[in-house]
Amino acid sequence: MALKEEYQPRTKQISFHHLPTVSEMPHREPLLHISPTVDNNIIGVGQDGLVSIWTRNLKLKKSRLILDENKVLNRKLKWISDSTLMPQYNKLIIGTCDREIRLYELSNFEPYCQIIGLETMPLHLDYSVREEDECIILYGDEQGCVNIILISSVGETLRNWTKCPAVEEIPSVSMENINDNRNIIFIRWKVHNDWVTKIKYIHSIESIISSSNDDYTALVIGCVNGTKDVQHRLRILMDSSSIPTKCSLPGGASPPRRFNCDESQFKVRRGVKAFDFCKESNILVTGGLDRNIRLWNPYVPGWAIGLLRGHTSPVGFLCIADGNTKLFSVSMDSTVMVWDIEDQSCLLTVIPKASQIRGEMAVCYFSNELRALYLAADCLVLLHFQQKEDRLSNSCVSHNEPILCCQYNKPFRQVVSCSEGSAIKVWDLQNGQLVTEVYEAHGDAAVTCMALDTSGKRLITGGRDGSLKKWDCSTIRYIHTLKQAGTSSDEVTACTYADIYSNRYIISVGWDRKINIFPDLHSEASEGPCPQVDWIDSVENGHKDDVLCVSFCPPNLVASSSYDGEILIWNLISGHVCSRLSAVSRAVMEDGTEDLIINKVTFLPSRSERKTTAASLVSSGPRGYITFWNIFGGGKLFAYFIGSKDRSTISDMAVSDDDCLLCAADHMGYIYIWSITKYALQGPEEEPPACEQHFLLPLQSQCPFTLSHIADSCITDLYLLFFSIPLSSASKLESS
């Protein structure tokens, strides 16, 4: 059996979820940085120091010029070279063309402190947390060097910086003072033969990736400090000039290069402008002036494992997304392309003019949470993407095969559905979107039934392979297998949970004609035991034909129905039959039918206290009948009526949480809803209950096999989920 414990995307197509959102910007100079803030806004930083804050759907909230120098007329402008965020400390970091690194408070955009006297211009910045109370600020410069500032005791260090003497009214710490601070280590490596075009610290591999437009040092993956080679360490001890120390280099001295064992160089014609790395998939992607996107194994720098062609101008942005299966790329002419990494094929091309994108791309940000791309050119554009499920031959269905059961998970507000093709899918009730899925849940056998515990965290499924399986409902992670006492050919037709005096049990029925009871243990073993409780009555006085349905009523009653039209009420504690019910005689007498099947039995728990006067059990069948039963004192028929106007078999039923509405579906595709608030509550009834509504489902070919009610706070909010109807459409079916 092959289990897929995580959601495996099945899509090979992608499209827009909404039309592009285009907003005019207050910036007159190009944007250098776009990223999300801790309060779920979007921040944009312009080259002239203008900072703008946007909502996630691109509504401008505020903007402010943070460089006070640029507010004074007739003064030389100060330019920002790059910026990044320090979210843990609510700071904005900018690098300036005057060889400074400044920190600003994000709350009010007031200057906090600055590092002055940098040897080179910080062209590209990055920030990351390394360990607890330790961070790294790094920048690439015009000399092709990677500059690293390692800070420990970050909070204390930043506070000490604010106590330094002010330069232009901003507390300033010089590079000389930084080198004297015991909490700071400054390291500078000569890495590239040209300007650094991008730099990023990758925490998962504790390395720095940097790029340039040089062919031979187009991209380099290297260590932060130190060397891994023992012989080189000995050589370093003998030659102090090779040590990347905290001290500044003498004037005119060249910064050291890493040893070959400490870095990997990737050669790319005309260099690299953009890259992204994924540790989980072990893949590195690069793009640059030659307009091609290359896929690399990061441990094999000698040659690329893939080449994606399609852009007609230099590639300026790359992002691996969608569970590491998709690649989003943007070229300098603002053309957006979406690629399938596995197939190395283009799924979507967004033409700038068609999406109202004006001008050349300046900077981009991709939100995995929103599946949206923010692109800054002459305007700010938001592109929402969605997937098209190609696994389905028809977009109007949720499964390829018939759905045999579905359940509403109230705590998580999700719907779980299982199909003939052994697939389990979880859907978000609010938007109808697929949350996760598992295929081959019971191997090649169909999933015929399911049950959820009261917490909604545990899912039980039964299959035609004669087994039950436990799953973690939030992730559909396989936990445990339970085997019925019969053979593997004894199909499980129904299952349910039972809570008895703080103990939980799983009850299943099927072709073995027995009531199988399993204690719900917290064992994580892959194979479970046979039922630990084997009732004598279940064998000697139980069903004589295949059992089709089971239902539990607190505190200790279980009802089961069989293919021959018999309903048995069991005492779950003693294991004896309390009542034996049959509506066969009257149905056969009136219709002459041989269809005796009872497909569904369900209790009306709110009536359990009215033992003598109320019907507390409803059954479907035979021949389209619906029957109300009083189950005490040996059982008594209280009411029966035709549930299907075409006398078609009732395939499934559902009762609302307060036992006020009864819904039924027949094999012709009709849905019926009756008001049963007072029906058969004071004794037998001669007439059917009032039918509130009936309608024909827009089915394409087959009848509904299953339905489930969802009554969440108000009984009028009754949603029906059916076979062959997409969840997004099914959730809109309301009865008034």
C-alpha positions in Angstrom: 0.0 0.0 0.0 1.4 3.4 -1.0 0.3 6.1 1.3 0.8 9.8 0.5 1.0 11.4 3.9 1.2 14.9 2.7 -0.7 16.8 0.1 0.8 16.2 -3.3 -0.2 18.9 -5.8 -1.9 17.4 -8.8 -1.9 20.5 -10.9 -0.1 21.4 -14.1 -2.0 24.6 -14.9 -2.1 28.0 -13.3 -4.2 31.1 -13.8 -5.3 34.3 -12.2 -7.6 34.2 -9.3 -8.6 37.8 -9.7 -7.9 40.5 -12.2 -4.5 42.2 -11.5 -4.7 45.0 -9.0 -2.8 48.1 -10.2 -2.0 51.1 -7.9 -0.3 54.3 -8.6 2.7 55.0 -6.4 3.8 58.1 -4.6 7.4 57.3 -5.4 9.2 59.3 -8.1 12.3 57.2 -7.9 12.5 53.4 -8.4 11.6 51.1 -5.6 14.5 49.1 -4.1 12.6 46.9 -1.7 9.2 45.3 -1.2 8.4 43.0 1.7 5.7 42.2 4.3 5.8 43.8 7.8 4.9 42.1 11.1 1.5 43.7 11.1 0.6 42.2 7.7 1.1 45.3 5.6 3.4 45.8 2.7 6.4 48.2 2.8 8.1 49.8 -0.2 11.4 51.7 0.0 12.4 54.1 -2.8 15.8 55.1 -3.9 15.3 58.7 -2.6 14.3 57.5 0.9 10.5 57.7 0.4 8.9 54.8 2.4 5.3 53.7 1.7 3.0 51.4 3.6 0.3 49.5 1.8 -2.4 47.1 2.8 -2.0 43.6 1.3 -4.5 44.5 -1.4 -2.5 47.6 -2.3 -4.4 50.4 -0.6 -1.9 53.1 0.3 -2.0 53.7 4.1 0.8 56.3 4.5 4.2 57.4 3.0 7.1 59.3 4.5 10.5 60.6 3.4 12.9 59.1 6.0 16.1 60.9 4.8 16.0 64.3 6.5 18.9 65.4 4.2 16.6 65.2 1.2 14.0 67.4 2.8 16.4 70.4 2.7 16.3 72.5 -0.5 19.5 73.1 -2.5 21.3 70.3 -0.7 23.0 67.3 -2.3 20.6 64.4 -2.3 21.4 61.2 -0.4 20.5 58.0 -2.2 19.6 54.6 -0.8 21.4 51.7 -2.4 19.3 48.9 -0.8 17.2 48.1 2.3 15.9 45.1 4.3 13.9 44.5 7.5 14.9 43.5 11.0 11.4 42.3 12.0 12.3 40.9 15.4 13.3 44.4 16.5 10.9 46.3 14.4 13.7 48.0 12.5 14.2 49.1 8.9 17.8 48.7 7.7 19.0 50.8 4.7 22.4 51.2 3.0 23.3 54.5 1.5 25.6 55.6 -1.3 27.6 57.5 1.3 28.8 54.2 2.7 26.5 54.1 5.7 24.1 51.5 7.2 21.2 53.1 9.0 18.5 51.6 11.3 15.1 53.2 11.5 12.1 52.5 13.8 9.3 51.0 11.8 6.7 52.4 14.1 7.5 56.0 13.3 10.3 55.9 10.8 12.6 57.9 13.1 16.3 57.2 12.8 17.6 54.8 15.5 21.3 54.6 14.9 23.8 54.2 12.0 27.1 52.5 11.1 29.4 55.0 9.4 32.8 54.7 7.8 32.3 51.7 5.6 35.1 51.0 3.3 32.8 50.4 0.4 29.3 51.1 -0.7 26.7 48.5 0.6 25.0 47.7 -2.8 22.9 44.8 -1.6 21.8 44.1 2.0 20.4 41.0 3.8 19.5 40.3 7.4 18.9 37.0 9.2 18.6 35.5 12.7 21.3 32.9 13.3 20.9 31.7 16.9 19.0 32.9 20.0 19.9 36.6 20.4 22.3 36.4 17.5 21.9 37.9 14.1 23.8 38.5 10.9 23.8 41.7 8.7 25.6 41.3 5.4 26.1 43.3 2.3 27.8 43.0 -1.1 29.8 45.9 -2.5 31.2 47.3 -5.8 34.5 45.5 -5.2 32.9 42.1 -5.3 33.3 41.6 -1.6 31.0 39.9 0.9 30.9 41.9 4.1 29.5 40.2 7.3 28.6 41.7 10.6 27.9 39.1 13.2 26.1 40.5 16.3 25.5 38.6 19.5 23.4 40.0 22.5 21.5 41.9 19.8 19.2 43.9 22.1 22.0 45.0 24.3 24.3 45.9 21.4 21.6 48.0 19.7 20.9 49.9 22.9 24.7 50.6 23.3 24.8 52.0 19.7 22.1 54.6 20.6 24.5 55.9 23.3 27.2 56.7 20.7 28.0 60.3 19.7 25.6 61.7 17.1 26.5 62.5 13.5 23.9 64.7 11.8 21.7 64.1 14.8 21.8 60.3 14.5 23.7 58.1 17.0 26.6 56.8 15.1 29.1 54.0 15.5 32.2 53.8 13.3 33.7 50.7 11.9 36.7 51.1 14.2 34.4 51.1 17.3 32.5 48.0 15.9 35.8 46.1 15.8 36.4 46.9 19.5 33.0 45.6 20.5 33.1 42.1 22.0 29.6 41.3 20.8 30.4 42.0 17.1 32.6 40.2 14.6 33.2 41.8 11.2 34.4 39.6 8.4 35.1 40.6 4.8 35.7 38.1 1.9 36.8 38.8 -1.6 34.4 36.6 -3.6 33.6 38.1 -7.0 35.4 39.8 -9.9 32.6 42.3 -10.4 29.9 44.1 -8.4 27.7 42.0 -6.2 24.2 41.8 -7.7 22.5 40.0 -4.9 23.4 38.5 -1.5 21.5 36.2 0.9 22.2 34.2 4.0 20.7 30.7 4.0 20.1 29.6 7.5 19.3 25.9 6.6 22.9 25.4 5.3 24.5 28.2 7.3 26.1 29.6 4.2 26.0 32.8 2.1 24.9 32.9 -1.5 26.1 35.9 -3.5 26.0 36.7 -7.2 27.7 39.0 -9.8 27.8 39.7 -13.5 31.2 38.1 -13.8 31.2 34.9 -15.9 33.6 32.9 -13.6 32.2 34.1 -10.2 28.6 34.4 -11.3 27.3 32.7 -8.2 29.2 31.6 -5.1 28.0 29.6 -2.1 30.4 30.0 0.8 30.9 29.7 4.5 30.5 32.6 6.9 33.8 32.4 8.8 36.6 30.0 9.4 37.7 27.1 7.2 36.8 23.4 7.3 40.2 22.2 6.2 42.6 21.2 9.0 45.7 21.7 6.9 44.6 25.2 6.0 43.9 25.9 9.7 47.5 25.1 10.4 48.6 27.4 7.6 46.4 30.2 8.9 48.2 30.0 12.3 51.5 30.4 10.5 50.2 33.3 8.3 48.1 35.8 10.2 47.5 37.8 7.0 45.0 35.3 5.9 42.9 35.6 9.1 39.5 37.4 8.6 39.8 39.1 12.0 37.7 41.8 13.7 40.4 44.3 12.8 40.2 46.6 9.8 42.5 45.9 6.9 45.4 48.2 6.4 44.9 50.8 3.7 45.3 49.4 0.2 45.3 45.8 1.5 43.2 43.3 -0.4 40.6 41.4 1.6 41.3 37.6 1.8 39.6 35.0 -0.3 38.0 31.9 1.0 39.8 28.6 0.5 38.5 26.4 -2.3 37.1 24.0 0.2 35.0 26.7 1.8 33.0 27.8 -1.3 31.5 26.6 -4.5 31.7 28.7 -7.7 29.0 28.5 -10.4 30.1 29.8 -13.9 27.3 31.4 -16.0 27.8 33.4 -19.2 27.2 37.1 -18.5 26.7 36.4 -14.8 23.7 36.1 -12.4 21.3 38.9 -11.4 18.7 36.8 -9.5 18.7 33.4 -7.7 16.7 31.3 -5.2 17.5 28.2 -3.2 15.4 25.4 -1.8 17.0 23.1 0.8 14.1 20.6 0.8 14.2 20.0 -2.9 18.0 20.5 -3.1 17.7 22.9 -6.0 19.2 26.2 -6.9 17.9 28.5 -9.7 19.7 31.4 -11.4 18.9 34.0 -14.0 20.6 36.9 -15.5 21.6 38.9 -18.5 21.6 36.0 -20.9 17.8 35.7 -20.4 18.0 32.0 -19.5 17.0 30.4 -16.2 19.2 27.6 -15.0 18.5 24.9 -12.5 21.4 23.5 -10.5 22.2 20.8 -7.9 23.9 23.1 -5.4 26.5 20.4 -4.7 27.4 20.0 -8.4 28.5 23.5 -9.7 30.1 22.1 -12.9 26.9 22.1 -15.0 23.2 23.0 -14.8 20.6 20.2 -14.6 18.0 22.2 -16.4 17.6 25.2 -18.7 14.4 27.3 -19.0 14.1 29.5 -22.1 11.4 32.0 -22.7 12.2 35.5 -21.4 13.3 38.1 -24.0 15.1 40.4 -21.6 17.4 39.9 -18.5 15.8 37.9 -15.6 15.7 40.1 -12.5 13.6 38.0 -10.0 13.2 34.3 -9.2 11.2 32.6 -6.5 10.6 28.9 -5.8 7.0 28.5 -4.4 3.9 26.2 -4.2 5.5 23.5 -2.1 8.8 23.8 -4.2 7.0 22.7 -7.4 6.6 26.0 -9.1 9.1 28.7 -10.1 8.0 32.3 -10.6 10.3 34.5 -12.7 10.2 38.1 -13.8 12.3 39.7 -16.5 13.3 43.4 -16.6 10.6 44.1 -19.2 8.1 43.1 -16.5 7.1 39.8 -18.2 6.0 37.2 -15.5 6.4 33.5 -16.2 5.4 30.5 -14.1 7.3 27.3 -14.5 6.7 23.7 -13.4 10.1 22.7 -11.9 9.6 18.9 -12.3 8.6 19.1 -16.0 10.7 22.2 -16.7 7.8 23.6 -18.7 6.1 27.0 -18.8 2.6 27.0 -17.3 1.7 30.7 -17.7 3.1 33.9 -19.2 1.8 37.2 -18.1 2.2 39.9 -20.8 2.9 43.3 -19.2 0.5 45.3 -21.4 -2.3 42.8 -21.0 -2.0 43.1 -17.2 -1.6 46.9 -17.2 2.0 46.8 -16.0 3.9 49.8 -17.2 7.6 50.3 -17.3 10.6 48.1 -16.4 10.5 45.9 -13.4 12.3 47.4 -10.4 11.7 44.9 -7.6 9.3 42.1 -6.8 8.1 40.1 -3.8 6.1 36.8 -3.9 3.8 35.9 -1.0 3.5 32.2 -0.5 0.6 32.8 1.9 -1.5 34.7 -0.6 0.0 33.0 -3.7 0.4 36.5 -5.0 3.2 38.4 -6.7 3.9 42.1 -5.9 5.6 43.8 -8.8 6.9 47.4 -8.8 7.6 49.1 -12.1 6.1 52.5 -13.0 3.1 51.3 -10.9 2.6 48.8 -8.2 0.8 45.6 -9.4 -0.6 42.7 -7.4 -1.1 39.4 -9.3 -3.1 36.6 -7.6 -2.5 33.1 -8.9 -4.6 29.9 -8.6 -4.2 26.4 -9.8 -6.4 24.4 -12.1 -6.8 20.8 -11.1 -5.9 18.8 -14.2 -6.5 15.5 -12.4 -10.2 15.9 -12.9 -11.5 15.4 -16.4 -14.4 17.7 -15.6 -14.1 20.9 -13.5 -17.6 20.4 -12.1 -16.6 17.4 -9.9 -14.4 17.1 -6.8 -13.3 13.5 -7.3 -12.6 11.3 -10.4 -14.7 8.5 -8.9 -18.0 8.4 -7.1 -18.0 9.8 -3.5 -19.2 7.1 -1.1 -19.1 9.1 2.1 -18.6 12.6 3.4 -18.4 14.2 6.8 -18.5 17.7 8.2 -15.6 18.5 10.6 -17.2 21.2 12.8 -14.2 22.1 14.9 -12.1 22.8 11.8 -14.9 23.9 9.6 -13.8 21.5 6.9 -15.5 18.7 4.9 -13.9 15.3 4.4 -14.9 13.2 1.4 -13.9 9.7 0.4 -14.3 8.0 -3.0 -14.5 4.8 -4.9 -10.9 5.4 -6.0 -9.5 5.1 -2.4 -9.0 8.9 -2.2 -9.5 11.0 0.9 -9.9 14.8 0.4 -10.3 17.6 2.9 -12.0 20.8 1.8 -12.3 24.3 3.3 -16.0 25.0 3.9 -15.7 28.7 3.6 -14.1 28.9 0.1 -14.5 25.3 -1.2 -10.8 25.0 -1.8 -8.9 21.7 -1.4 -6.9 21.6 1.8 -5.1 18.3 1.5 -5.6 14.8 0.0 -4.4 11.2 0.2 -4.6 8.7 -2.6 -4.5 4.9 -2.3 -5.7 5.3 1.4 -6.8 1.6 1.4 -4.6 0.5 -1.5 -6.7 -0.3 -4.5 -9.8 -0.8 -2.3 -12.6 1.8 -2.2 -13.1 3.9 1.0 -16.7 2.9 1.9 -17.3 4.7 5.2 -15.8 7.1 7.7 -16.3 8.6 11.1 -14.9 11.6 13.0 -14.3 11.8 16.8 -15.9 14.6 18.8 -12.7 16.7 18.7 -12.5 16.5 14.9 -8.8 15.5 15.2 -9.2 11.8 14.5 -10.6 10.2 11.3 -11.6 6.6 10.9 -12.1 5.1 7.4 -13.3 1.7 6.4 -12.6 0.0 3.1 -13.5 -2.9 0.9 -10.3 -4.5 2.0 -11.9 -5.4 5.3 -9.8 -3.0 7.4 -10.3 0.3 9.3 -7.6 3.0 9.4 -7.0 5.8 11.8 -5.8 9.2 10.4 -4.7 12.5 11.9 -7.5 14.6 10.4 -5.5 17.9 10.2 -2.8 16.4 8.0 -4.4 13.1 6.9 -1.4 11.4 8.4 -1.8 7.6 8.6 -1.7 6.4 12.3 -3.1 2.9 12.7 -4.8 -0.1 11.1 -7.6 -2.1 12.6 -8.7 -5.5 11.3 -12.1 -7.0 11.6 -12.5 -10.6 12.8 -13.5 -11.8 9.3 -11.5 -12.3 6.2 -10.1 -9.5 4.1 -13.0 -9.9 1.6 -15.5 -8.9 4.3 -16.1 -5.3 3.3 -16.5 -2.6 6.0 -19.8 -0.9 5.2 -20.2 1.5 8.1 -18.3 2.7 11.2 -18.9 5.2 14.1 -17.4 6.5 17.3 -18.9 5.8 20.7 -18.0 7.6 24.0 -19.0 5.5 27.0 -18.1 6.7 30.5 -14.9 8.5 29.4 -13.9 5.5 27.2 -13.9 5.7 23.5 -14.7 2.9 21.1 -14.8 2.4 17.4 -17.7 0.3 16.1 -17.7 -1.2 12.6 -20.1 -3.4 10.6 -19.9 -5.1 7.2 -20.2 -8.3 5.3 -19.0 -10.4 8.3 -22.5 -9.7 9.8 -21.0 -8.9 13.2 -20.8 -5.8 15.4 -17.0 -5.2 15.7 -15.9 -3.0 18.7 -12.3 -1.7 19.0 -11.1 0.3 22.0 -9.8 3.6 20.7 -6.2 3.4 22.0 -3.5 6.0 21.3 -1.1 3.4 19.9 0.9 4.5 16.8 1.5 0.9 15.7 0.9 0.3 12.0 -1.1 -2.9 12.5 -3.9 -3.2 15.0 -5.5 -6.2 16.7 -8.8 -7.8 15.9 -11.8 -6.6 17.9 -11.3 -7.1 21.6 -15.0 -7.5 22.3 -16.9 -10.3 20.6 -20.6 -10.3 21.6 -22.3 -13.6 21.9 -25.6 -12.1 20.6 -23.7 -10.7 17.7 -23.0 -14.2 16.5 -26.0 -16.3 17.7 -28.8 -13.7 17.6 -27.4 -11.1 15.4 -27.9 -10.3 11.7 -28.4 -13.0 9.2 -27.4 -10.9 6.2 -24.8 -8.2 5.4 -24.9 -5.3 7.8 -25.1 -1.9 6.0 -25.4 0.7 8.7 -24.6 1.4 12.3 -25.5 4.4 14.6 -24.7 5.2 18.2 -26.9 7.0 20.7 -25.5 8.0 24.1 -25.2 6.6 26.6 -25.1 3.0 25.5 -27.4 2.2 22.5 -26.3 1.0 19.1 -28.6 0.5 16.1 -27.6 -1.6 13.0 -29.4 -2.4 9.8 -29.0 -5.1 7.3 -29.6 -6.1 3.7 -32.6 -8.2 4.6 -34.5 -5.3 6.1 -33.9 -6.0 9.8 -32.9 -3.4 12.4 -31.4 -4.4 15.7 -31.0 -2.2 18.8 -28.1 -3.3 21.0 -27.1 -2.5 24.6 -23.4 -1.6 24.1 -22.5 -2.5 27.7 -24.1 -5.9 28.0 -23.9 -6.8 24.3 -27.5 -8.1 24.1 -30.2 -7.2 21.6 -32.8 -4.9 23.1 -35.2 -4.6 20.1 -35.6 -6.3 16.8 -37.4 -4.1 14.2 -38.7 -4.9 10.7 -40.8 -2.9 8.3 -40.6 -5.6 5.7 -44.1 -7.1 6.1 -46.1 -3.9 5.4 -43.8 -2.8 2.5 -44.0 -6.2 0.8 -47.8 -6.3 1.3 -48.4 -2.9 -0.2 -45.8 -2.8 -3.0 -44.9 -6.5 -3.6 -41.3 -5.4 -3.5 -38.3 -7.6 -3.1 -36.1 -4.6 -2.2 -35.7 -5.0 1.6 -32.5 -3.0 2.0 -32.2 -0.6 5.0 -29.5 1.8 3.9 -29.5 4.1 6.8 -30.5 4.3 10.5 -30.1 7.4 12.6 -31.1 8.2 16.2 -32.9 11.3 17.4 -31.0 11.8 20.6 -33.1 14.7 21.9 -36.1 12.3 22.2 -34.3 9.6 24.2 -36.0 10.7 27.5 -39.5 10.2 25.9 -39.2 6.4 26.0 -42.9 5.6 25.6 -44.3 8.5 23.6 -41.7 9.5 21.0 -40.1 7.9 17.9 -36.3 8.1 18.5 -35.0 6.2 15.5 -35.4 6.9 11.8 -34.6 4.4 9.0 -34.6 4.5 5.3 -36.1 1.8 3.1 -37.3 -0.4 1.7 -38.5 0.9 -1.6 -38.2 4.6 -0.9 -39.9 4.4 2.5 -38.8 6.4 5.6 -39.8 4.9 8.9 -40.0 6.3 12.5 -39.6 3.9 15.4 -40.1 3.8 19.1 -37.3 1.5 20.2 -38.3 0.7 23.8 -40.4 -2.2 25.0 -39.4 -4.4 22.1 -39.9 -1.6 19.5 -42.9 -0.2 17.8 -43.6 1.4 14.4 -44.8 5.0 14.9 -44.8 6.3 11.3 -43.9 5.5 7.8 -44.2 7.4 4.5 -42.9 7.5 1.0 -39.7 9.4 1.1 -39.2 9.4 -2.7 -41.9 10.5 -5.1 -40.6 8.0 -7.7 -40.4 5.2 -5.1 -36.6 5.2 -5.7 -34.3 3.8 -3.1 -33.3 6.3 -0.3 -29.5 6.2 -0.5 -28.7 8.4 2.5 -30.2 10.5 5.2 -29.1 13.3 7.6 -30.7 14.8 10.6 -29.9 18.3 12.0 -28.2 18.7 15.3 -31.4 19.6 17.1 -33.5 16.9 15.4 -35.8 19.4 13.7 -35.0 18.8 10.1 -34.7 15.5 8.2 -33.0 15.4 4.8 -32.9 12.4 2.4 -31.5 11.7 -1.0 -32.7 9.1 -3.5 -31.2 7.3 -6.4 -32.9 9.6 -8.9 -31.0 12.6 -7.6 -33.8 14.3 -5.6 -33.3 15.9 -2.2 -36.1 16.1 0.3 -36.2 18.2 3.5 -38.9 17.6 6.1 -39.7 19.4 9.3 -39.9 16.8 12.1 -39.8 19.1 15.2 -43.0 17.6 16.5 -43.5 14.6 14.2 -44.1 11.3 16.0 -43.2 13.1 19.2 -46.5 12.3 21.1 -47.3 8.9 19.5 -47.9 7.3 16.1 -48.6 9.4 13.0 -50.8 8.6 10.1 -49.7 11.4 7.8 -46.2 12.2 6.6 -44.4 15.3 8.0 -44.5 18.6 6.2 -42.0 18.7 3.3 -40.2 22.0 3.5 -38.4 21.6 0.2 -37.5 19.2 -2.5 -35.3 19.7 -5.5 -33.4 17.9 -8.2 -29.6 18.2 -8.0 -27.8 19.3 -11.2 -26.1 15.9 -11.5 -24.3 15.0 -14.7 -24.8 11.3 -14.8 -25.4 9.5 -11.5 -27.4 9.8 -8.4 -26.1 11.0 -5.0 -24.6 8.3 -2.9 -24.1 10.3 0.3 -25.1 13.5 2.0 -24.1 15.3 5.2 -25.7 18.1 7.0 -23.9 21.1 8.3 -25.9 23.0 10.9 -23.6 25.6 12.6 -25.4 27.8 15.1 -28.7 28.2 13.1 -30.9 25.5 11.9 -31.8 27.5 8.8 -28.2 27.3 7.7 -28.4 23.7 6.4 -25.8 22.8 3.8 -25.9 19.6 1.7 -22.8 17.9 0.3 -23.4 15.4 -2.6 -21.7 13.2 -5.0 -20.6 14.9 -8.3 -21.0 18.4 -7.0 -18.0 20.7 -6.4 -17.6 21.6 -2.8 -17.5 25.3 -3.7 -21.0 25.0 -5.3 -22.4 22.5 -2.8 -21.8 24.8 0.1 -24.1 27.4 -1.5 -27.1 25.1 -1.3 -29.2 26.5 1.6 -32.7 25.6 2.7 -34.8 28.4 4.2 
